[in-house]
């Protein structure tokens, strides 16, 4: 059993910053990848950024240069530093993890409950 809990969402003004956190808890798992996705009203969920356990990162073109994903393996936590926020960044942000479960001897996909980010103009 693995759970993801996000925090850090809220209201920001255009040009401001927010930092999201995602922490995985449970036992008998090893995280391979953690990523942030977002879904705006009426739109499909999209990848924002992802990071592997070795520190490799990937970003969507819309956030490159503004957002930074990082991780703390010891704490099973991923962060998303969001700078220069735009109203278009308004969405529910979800954390996703790809984990290897030792007990099940398989990979599992886990999603967090989401945290709302609202950027005003």
C-alpha positions in Angstrom: 0.0 0.0 0.0 1.3 3.4 -1.1 -0.3 6.8 -0.6 0.6 10.2 -2.0 -0.2 13.4 -0.3 0.1 16.8 -2.0 0.3 20.1 -0.3 1.2 23.7 -1.1 -1.6 24.7 -3.4 -3.5 27.9 -3.0 -4.0 31.3 -4.5 -1.3 33.3 -6.1 -1.1 36.4 -8.3 0.3 36.5 -11.8 4.1 36.6 -11.5 4.1 35.0 -8.1 5.4 31.7 -6.8 4.1 28.6 -5.1 5.9 25.4 -4.1 4.0 22.1 -4.1 5.1 19.0 -2.2 4.2 15.4 -2.7 5.1 12.8 -0.1 4.8 9.0 -0.5 4.1 6.8 2.5 3.7 3.1 3.0 6.0 0.2 3.1 7.6 -2.3 0.8 8.0 0.0 -2.2 10.6 1.8 -4.2 9.8 4.9 -6.2 11.1 4.9 -9.8 9.4 8.1 -11.0 7.4 10.9 -9.5 5.6 13.4 -11.6 3.2 16.3 -11.5 0.2 16.6 -13.7 -2.5 19.2 -13.9 -6.0 19.4 -15.1 -7.8 22.6 -15.8 -11.7 22.8 -16.1 -12.8 21.3 -19.3 -9.4 20.2 -20.3 -7.4 16.9 -20.3 -4.9 16.1 -17.7 -1.4 16.9 -18.8 2.1 16.2 -17.7 3.8 19.2 -16.0 7.1 17.7 -14.8 8.6 14.4 -13.8 11.7 13.2 -12.0 13.3 9.8 -11.6 15.0 8.4 -8.6 18.4 9.2 -10.2 17.5 12.8 -10.7 16.6 12.9 -14.4 13.9 15.4 -15.1 11.4 16.2 -17.9 9.1 19.3 -18.3 6.3 20.3 -20.5 7.1 23.1 -22.9 4.6 25.4 -21.2 6.5 25.4 -17.9 10.1 25.2 -19.0 12.1 27.9 -17.5 9.5 28.7 -14.9 8.9 25.5 -12.9 11.5 23.3 -11.3 11.0 19.7 -10.0 13.2 18.3 -7.4 13.2 15.3 -5.0 14.4 14.1 -1.7 14.8 10.3 -1.9 15.4 9.9 1.8 12.0 11.5 2.5 10.2 10.0 -0.5 9.2 13.5 -1.5 9.0 15.5 -4.7 8.7 19.2 -5.0 7.5 21.5 -7.7 8.7 25.1 -7.5 6.5 27.2 -9.6 7.7 30.7 -10.4 6.4 33.4 -12.7 2.9 32.0 -12.4 0.4 32.8 -15.1 -3.4 32.6 -15.0 -3.1 29.7 -17.5 -1.4 27.7 -14.8 -4.7 27.5 -12.8 -5.6 23.9 -12.4 -5.8 21.0 -10.0 -2.3 19.6 -9.7 -1.9 15.9 -9.1 1.1 13.9 -8.0 1.8 10.6 -9.6 4.3 7.9 -8.7 5.5 4.8 -10.4 6.6 2.4 -7.7 8.0 -1.1 -7.5 6.3 -3.2 -4.9 8.5 -5.8 -3.4 5.7 -7.7 -1.8 3.7 -7.8 -5.1 6.8 -8.1 -7.3 5.3 -5.6 -9.7 5.1 -2.0 -10.6 2.2 0.1 -9.4 0.9 3.5 -10.3 -0.3 5.7 -7.5 -2.1 9.1 -7.7 -2.6 11.7 -5.1 -5.8 13.5 -4.4 -4.8 16.7 -6.0 -4.2 20.3 -4.8 -5.8 23.3 -6.4 -3.7 26.1 -7.7 -5.4 29.3 -8.7 -3.5 32.2 -10.3 -5.3 35.5 -10.6 -4.5 38.3 -13.0 
